[in-house]
Amino acid sequence: MHFERKQKVGGLVDLPVGGAFYSANKAGRRSRGVMGKALAGGAFLFLLGLCYQALFPVSPSNAATDDVELELEVAPTIGMALDKTSLTLYDSTQCETGDTAEQCAEKGMLPTSSGTQVSANMNVYVTTNANGYTLKVYTLSPTNEMKHINSSVTADINPTAGQLSTLAANTWGVKYGAGNWMAVGESESSPTTIVESVSPTSAICSAVLNGSGVSAYEACVSAGTADKSVITFGANITDALPSGRYTNDVVFSVVAKTSNRVGGN
């Protein structure tokens, strides 16, 4: 409507006849100029409308959104419990009838010039529904030597060398059942394997998973839901060692075995 009014005004200009053609052309040029501006303005408004719809889309009135929490609980496939109640190293052959546990341990820790073999057992309980497991040991210290608690004492108890039936003087080690003595691994990256199992227990023992106590662990062993491994720590000490306490921290690690089968029908 705006463009049409402009045309009519241009056509009613009162000029002499000689200038009428000129006026009509002028009016025509004005009309084409106004038309170009109107088309450009319309295109701008059209693009502006597209941008607005892209930035602020209209949501349909019949749509809605909601969210849901996805949860997955992975059941344990292996568990381990330790019975450390009797882990005091001494020579039980030095005990006499009527000795208390403390007296027996005290007598059994006396070193001799030829060496006194001291040892202690601990039980490791494992439960798994995997294809067996691997039980390993290593020390937390940077070394697998047993160090004196007084840092000024430089003497220590060295790890046994190789797998031996007896411990050399002033060495220590670990063994499984009636096996040979072995050195405890120096670190997590270089552990010592002491048990290799190739079969699962009949089921997972919840008592082992929950740390319910020795009597509950033994019940699982009787039911076939847990394995029990007797692990022995030992040392051979002589009177050449300075008196005092020698220690090291040992870590037990049990890893479930996965199936070696790949593919199949």
C-alpha positions as CSV (number, residue, x, y, z in Angstrom):
1,M,0.0,0.0,0.0
2,H,2.9,2.3,0.7
3,F,4.4,1.8,-2.7
4,E,1.1,2.5,-4.5
5,R,0.6,5.8,-2.8
6,K,4.1,6.9,-4.0
7,Q,3.2,6.1,-7.6
8,K,0.0,8.1,-7.5
9,V,1.7,11.2,-6.1
10,G,4.4,11.0,-8.8
11,G,1.7,10.7,-11.6
12,L,-0.1,13.9,-10.4
13,V,2.8,16.3,-10.6
14,D,1.5,19.5,-12.5
15,L,4.2,20.3,-15.1
16,P,4.2,21.8,-18.6
17,V,3.5,19.4,-21.5
18,G,7.1,19.4,-22.5
19,G,8.1,18.2,-19.1
20,A,5.4,15.7,-18.7
21,F,7.4,12.8,-20.1
22,Y,10.3,13.8,-18.0
23,S,8.1,13.9,-14.9
24,A,6.6,10.5,-15.7
25,N,10.1,9.0,-16.1
26,K,11.2,10.6,-12.9
27,A,8.2,9.3,-11.2
28,G,8.9,5.9,-12.7
29,R,12.5,6.0,-11.4
30,R,11.2,7.0,-8.0
31,S,8.8,4.1,-8.1
32,R,11.5,1.6,-9.0
33,G,13.7,3.0,-6.2
34,V,10.9,2.6,-3.7
35,M,10.2,-0.9,-5.0
36,G,13.8,-1.9,-4.6
37,K,13.9,-0.6,-1.0
38,A,10.7,-2.4,-0.2
39,L,12.0,-5.7,-1.6
40,A,15.3,-5.4,0.3
41,G,13.4,-4.5,3.5
42,G,11.1,-7.5,3.0
43,A,14.1,-9.9,2.5
44,F,15.8,-8.5,5.6
45,L,12.6,-9.1,7.7
46,F,12.3,-12.6,6.2
47,L,15.9,-13.5,7.2
48,L,15.4,-11.9,10.6
49,G,12.4,-14.2,11.1
50,L,14.4,-17.3,10.2
51,C,17.2,-16.4,12.7
52,Y,14.7,-15.8,15.4
53,Q,13.1,-19.3,14.8
54,A,16.6,-20.9,14.8
55,L,17.5,-19.3,18.1
56,F,14.1,-19.5,19.8
57,P,12.3,-22.5,18.4
58,V,8.7,-23.0,19.3
59,S,8.0,-26.0,21.5
60,P,5.0,-28.1,20.5
61,S,2.3,-28.0,23.2
62,N,1.9,-31.8,23.1
63,A,5.6,-32.6,24.0
64,A,7.2,-33.3,27.4
65,T,10.6,-34.4,28.8
66,D,11.7,-36.4,31.9
67,D,14.8,-38.2,33.0
68,V,15.6,-41.7,34.5
69,E,18.6,-42.9,36.5
70,L,20.3,-45.9,35.2
71,E,21.8,-48.2,37.8
72,L,23.9,-51.4,37.6
73,E,25.3,-53.3,40.6
74,V,28.2,-55.6,39.9
75,A,28.4,-58.6,42.2
76,P,31.8,-59.6,43.7
77,T,33.6,-62.5,42.1
78,I,36.3,-63.0,44.6
79,G,37.0,-62.3,48.3
80,M,39.8,-62.9,50.8
81,A,40.1,-62.9,54.6
82,L,43.2,-63.4,56.8
83,D,43.6,-65.0,60.2
84,K,46.6,-63.3,61.8
85,T,45.8,-64.2,65.4
86,S,48.9,-66.6,65.7
87,L,51.4,-64.6,63.7
88,T,54.2,-64.5,66.3
89,L,57.5,-66.0,65.1
90,Y,59.2,-68.3,67.6
91,D,60.7,-71.8,67.9
92,S,58.0,-74.0,69.4
93,T,60.5,-76.8,70.2
94,Q,61.9,-74.6,73.0
95,C,58.6,-74.6,74.9
96,E,58.2,-76.7,78.1
97,T,55.2,-78.3,79.6
98,G,53.2,-75.8,81.6
99,D,54.6,-72.7,79.8
100,T,52.1,-70.0,78.9
101,A,51.8,-68.8,75.4
102,E,53.9,-65.7,76.3
103,Q,56.6,-67.8,78.0
104,C,56.7,-70.2,75.1
105,A,57.2,-67.4,72.6
106,E,59.8,-65.7,74.8
107,K,61.9,-68.9,75.0
108,G,61.5,-69.7,71.4
109,M,62.9,-66.3,70.3
110,L,66.3,-66.7,71.9
111,P,69.0,-66.7,69.1
112,T,71.9,-69.1,69.1
113,S,75.3,-69.1,67.5
114,S,74.3,-71.8,65.0
115,G,70.9,-70.2,64.4
116,T,67.4,-70.6,65.8
117,Q,64.6,-71.4,63.3
118,V,61.5,-69.3,64.2
119,S,58.2,-69.5,62.4
120,A,54.5,-68.8,62.5
121,N,51.4,-69.9,60.5
122,M,48.6,-67.8,59.3
123,N,45.4,-68.9,57.4
124,V,44.3,-67.3,54.1
125,Y,40.6,-67.8,53.1
126,V,39.6,-67.2,49.5
127,T,36.2,-67.5,47.9
128,T,35.5,-67.1,44.2
129,N,33.1,-68.1,41.4
130,A,35.8,-67.5,38.8
131,N,38.1,-70.1,37.2
132,G,40.4,-70.2,40.1
133,Y,42.7,-67.6,41.5
134,T,46.3,-66.6,42.1
135,L,47.5,-65.7,45.6
136,K,50.6,-63.4,45.8
137,V,52.7,-61.7,48.5
138,Y,54.9,-58.6,48.4
139,T,56.2,-56.0,50.8
140,L,55.2,-52.4,51.3
141,S,58.7,-51.3,52.0
142,P,61.2,-50.3,49.3
143,T,63.1,-53.5,50.3
144,N,62.1,-57.0,51.3
145,E,64.7,-57.1,54.1
146,M,63.5,-57.1,57.7
147,K,64.8,-53.9,59.3
148,H,65.5,-53.1,62.9
149,I,63.0,-50.6,64.4
150,N,66.0,-48.5,65.5
151,S,67.2,-46.9,62.3
152,S,70.7,-46.5,63.8
153,V,71.0,-50.3,63.7
154,T,72.3,-51.2,60.2
155,A,72.1,-55.0,60.6
156,D,69.0,-56.6,59.0
157,I,67.5,-60.0,58.2
158,N,67.9,-60.7,54.5
159,P,65.3,-62.5,52.2
160,T,66.1,-66.1,51.4
161,A,67.8,-66.7,48.1
162,G,65.9,-68.9,45.7
163,Q,63.5,-71.7,46.8
164,L,65.2,-73.6,49.7
165,S,64.1,-76.4,52.0
166,T,65.8,-74.6,55.0
167,L,66.6,-71.0,55.7
168,A,70.2,-69.9,55.9
169,A,71.4,-67.9,58.9
170,N,69.9,-64.5,59.4
171,T,67.4,-64.8,56.5
172,W,63.7,-65.0,56.3
173,G,61.0,-66.2,53.9
174,V,57.5,-67.5,53.3
175,K,56.2,-70.9,52.2
176,Y,52.9,-72.6,51.4
177,G,52.2,-75.9,53.2
178,A,55.1,-78.3,52.9
179,G,56.7,-76.4,50.1
180,N,60.1,-74.6,50.0
181,W,61.0,-71.3,51.5
182,M,60.7,-68.3,49.1
183,A,61.5,-64.6,49.4
184,V,58.6,-62.3,49.7
185,G,58.2,-60.1,46.6
186,E,59.9,-56.7,46.8
187,S,56.9,-54.7,45.5
188,E,53.5,-54.8,44.0
189,S,55.1,-54.9,40.5
190,S,57.3,-57.9,41.5
191,P,55.3,-60.1,43.8
192,T,55.9,-63.7,44.8
193,T,53.2,-66.2,43.8
194,I,52.5,-68.7,46.5
195,V,49.2,-70.4,45.5
196,E,47.8,-71.2,42.1
197,S,44.2,-72.4,42.1
198,V,42.5,-73.7,38.9
199,S,38.9,-74.2,40.1
200,P,36.2,-72.0,41.7
201,T,34.6,-72.6,45.1
202,S,31.1,-74.0,45.1
203,A,29.6,-70.6,45.8
204,I,30.6,-67.2,47.1
205,C,31.1,-67.1,50.9
206,S,29.5,-63.9,52.3
207,A,31.3,-64.4,55.6
208,V,34.6,-64.0,53.8
209,L,33.4,-61.0,51.9
210,N,32.1,-59.3,55.1
211,G,35.0,-60.3,57.4
212,S,32.7,-62.2,59.8
213,G,35.4,-64.0,61.8
214,V,37.4,-67.2,61.8
215,S,34.5,-69.5,62.9
216,A,32.4,-68.3,60.0
217,Y,35.3,-68.7,57.6
218,E,35.8,-72.3,58.8
219,A,32.1,-73.0,58.2
220,C,32.5,-71.8,54.6
221,V,35.5,-74.1,54.2
222,S,33.4,-77.0,55.4
223,A,30.6,-76.1,53.0
224,G,33.0,-75.8,50.1
225,T,32.4,-72.1,49.5
226,A,35.9,-71.0,50.6
227,D,39.4,-72.3,50.3
228,K,41.9,-72.3,53.2
229,S,45.6,-72.0,52.6
230,V,48.1,-72.3,55.5
231,I,50.9,-69.8,54.9
232,T,54.1,-70.0,57.0
233,F,56.5,-67.1,57.7
234,G,59.9,-68.0,59.1
235,A,63.4,-66.7,59.9
236,N,66.7,-68.2,61.0
237,I,68.3,-65.9,63.6
238,T,71.8,-66.0,65.2
239,D,73.3,-64.2,68.2
240,A,75.3,-62.1,65.8
241,L,72.3,-60.0,65.2
242,P,71.8,-57.0,67.5
243,S,68.8,-57.5,69.9
244,G,65.5,-55.8,69.2
245,R,62.6,-55.9,66.8
246,Y,62.9,-56.5,63.1
247,T,59.9,-55.8,60.9
248,N,58.5,-55.5,57.4
249,D,54.9,-55.1,56.1
250,V,53.6,-57.9,53.9
251,V,50.7,-57.5,51.5
252,F,48.5,-60.5,50.3
253,S,46.9,-60.1,46.9
254,V,44.4,-62.5,45.3
255,V,43.4,-62.2,41.7
256,A,40.6,-64.1,40.0
257,K,41.4,-66.1,36.8
258,T,39.3,-65.4,33.7
259,S,38.4,-68.0,31.1
260,N,40.9,-68.6,28.4
261,R,38.2,-69.6,26.0
262,V,37.7,-67.2,23.1
263,G,34.7,-67.4,20.7
264,G,33.0,-70.8,20.3
265,N,29.4,-71.8,19.6
